[in-house]
Amino acid sequence: MRLTAIVSAALLLAISAAHAATPARPNVVFILADDLGYMDIGANNPNTFYETPHLDALAKRGMRFTQGYTACCVCSPTRGSIMTGKYPPRFGITDFIPGMRPGKLLSAPNATHLPLAETTLAEAFRDGGYATFFAGKWHLGGGEFSPNAQGFGPGLTPAEGAKGTTQFWYPPSATPPPDSRDDPKTTDRIADAAVAFIASHRDKPFFAYLPFLAPHTPIAARAELIAKYEKKKLSAPPDAWGRERARDVRLVQNHAPYAAMLEQLDTALGRVFAALKKNGLTDRTIVVFMSDNGGLSTSEGHPTSNLPLRAGKGWPYEGGTRVAWLVSAPGITKPGTTCDTPVISTDHYATLLELAGLPALPAQHRDSLSFVPALRGQRTPRSQPLYWHYPHYGNQGGAPHGAIRDGDWKLIEWFEDNSVELYNIPQDISEKTNLATQHADKVAALRAKLAAWRQEVGALMPTPNPDYDPNAKPEPAAAKKNAKKGAPKS
């Protein structure tokens, strides 16, 4: 009897110890900025004109990826790549929704929503027992294709965006929307909802997706913040301009309203981080931060500069697709570290499932490579090239193109005339020297890989435009004088 009691007690202690040793599933907070440039945050650029102390602190708590890329140079395709773990041609969204600007070529078809057949990252977390949260810019379809139908909600409330499209969704609230003078990009509204969600879910694992509207145009922020940066601008370098094809490109950071909008975003993120700390969740919450594409430098007010990266949003160069990318994974990532292994936005899907201890879904996230080994400090080269497909004309001046980065080499293929550019990125981060004529064999090899990839993913191509008039006056770029006055074209 006594022996049985002793054995039973020992078993109970062992079971209790096992449960105590099993860590709680980590929460995930995924933050997506809109049009924020790689060089905009202090962690990447100590000389930035802008002030981002909370993002800089996040970099110190986790890992900073110096070669983090988006799957497209514009927003909707990148957002879809995060949600699906797939390259954009696989789900049919290769331009912002609706897109479809014509030129010498007619744009390839562009889907107006993310197909419901995709198992989104939110659905994978929800099916794994997580609560999910969304507030901000969806831009992957409205109505039956809203975030309510893709693993978030139910009950998210739409807000009408530009041209009547439903891009923006928020949790229901009895609080009236904020005054546009105080919160013109709903930055604080998103943070308020996130803080409330965190407090009410401190005891259950959650996946919170916060796709902010800032710092996308139209640029607006609180008046006192704009005044602060107008004063700071007096000691900043004066405006300087370069050219990217037919567009002016900003070469300095000194845009006061943009800086004010970015500070308001950074402050809101600080409140989210403080809510995690207040609720005792910092040490068991993974935080991811990135932008949906590079900074806007060639149109609509030219608010930021991405130098030394070339060009910006809408272009295949580093300024268009290399973005600020920060990950804090407590207990896994050594604080204050960096990783120079290239990663791309499709990779978040497999990575976050692995970090959360959820089963992989290889048939879904087929273009997603987990970068958990990198987070653990392992330095291994990427096993697959990075690919881009943009069969469209961008509002920012870019033309239809494809691109591949394989190791150190990056090739850009322009669809209008089949011309190519070849760069060695580590040696030429600004993409100034086209090496295509010196390395014909490398060009041929990369073009073959790019063509094979397009066939494999079912990429649609642009077609000749029978109505194209080469003598027509080109559409003017956003007025440079407006940028100088800090009044960007929306």
Order of alpha helices (4+ residues) and beta strands (2+ residues): alpha-beta-alpha-beta-beta-alpha-alpha-beta-alpha-beta-beta-beta-beta-alpha-beta-alpha-beta-beta-alpha-beta-alpha-beta-beta-beta-alpha-alpha-beta-beta-beta-beta-alpha-beta-alpha
